Amino acid sequence: MFKFLILITIVLILSINSVYSETVLTGGVNYTVAQTRKIAFQNIPNKISAKTFEKFLKYKKRFVFRYIKTTFSDNSFGVLDKKTEYGYYYTEKGNLYLIQVKITDGNFRKYARYDLNGQLESIVLDIGNNEQFIFDANKKLVAHWIGENGYNEKGELIFTRNKL
């Protein structure tokens, strides 16, 4: 009987599936606001020529296939020209109020935003994974976008966006 119990125990031990576990490491780099501020303002022109965007002062539906449109919770909207990579931001009534210029800098995409006089208004630093930091010309954090939500420096939700 004892041999029989040992045999059954061995069979049971051999028939049990061993447990397999795997540790999954996800990586990414986290940046502080101070680090992103420093990166954002490197090599950014403070002024551009206003002649560059004169024909875009009033929104007109142009060549739809060249533009990507984003709407914001305050009913303003942005239009990106895929050919020139300039962005144009309009009020709800279609009046231009901001011009965005893409500046690639190493691993980062930066977007310098200018007012209608061509003066630097803000900088957007896109760090990837649908995350952006926006600073005003005085280097103050305006918004930290994560996905479709924009947060202020206190972490409070201040805007949402919807890409069309």
QUIRAFEN-V402028 format. One record per pair of residues at least 4 apart in sequence whose ideal C-beta (glycine too) atoms are under 6 Angstrom apart, sorted by sequence separation. I is the first residue (numbers start at 0). J is the second residue. If there is no record, write none. Layout:
i,j
I,J
I,J
//
This chain:
i,j
30,34
35,39
71,75
89,93
90,94
113,117
114,118
126,130
134,138
135,139
150,154
151,155
30,35
80,85
103,108
104,109
144,149
70,76
89,95
90,96
114,120
125,131
134,140
135,141
150,156
151,157
79,86
102,109
113,120
142,149
143,150
68,76
69,77
87,95
88,96
112,120
123,131
124,132
133,141
148,156
149,157
77,86
78,87
88,97
101,110
102,111
112,121
133,142
149,158
68,78
123,133
77,88
99,110
100,111
111,122
132,143
148,159
66,78
67,79
121,133
122,134
140,152
147,159
76,89
86,99
99,112
110,123
131,144
147,160
121,135
65,80
75,90
97,112
98,113
109,124
130,145
65,81
75,91
120,136
65,82
74,91
84,101
108,125
119,136
129,146
58,89
55,87
58,93
57,93
56,95
55,95
52,98
47,113
43,111
49,117
48,117
47,117
46,117
46,118
45,119
39,122
39,124
72,158
71,158
72,159
35,124
71,160
69,160
70,161
69,162
39,134
68,163
35,132
36,134
36,138
32,140
//
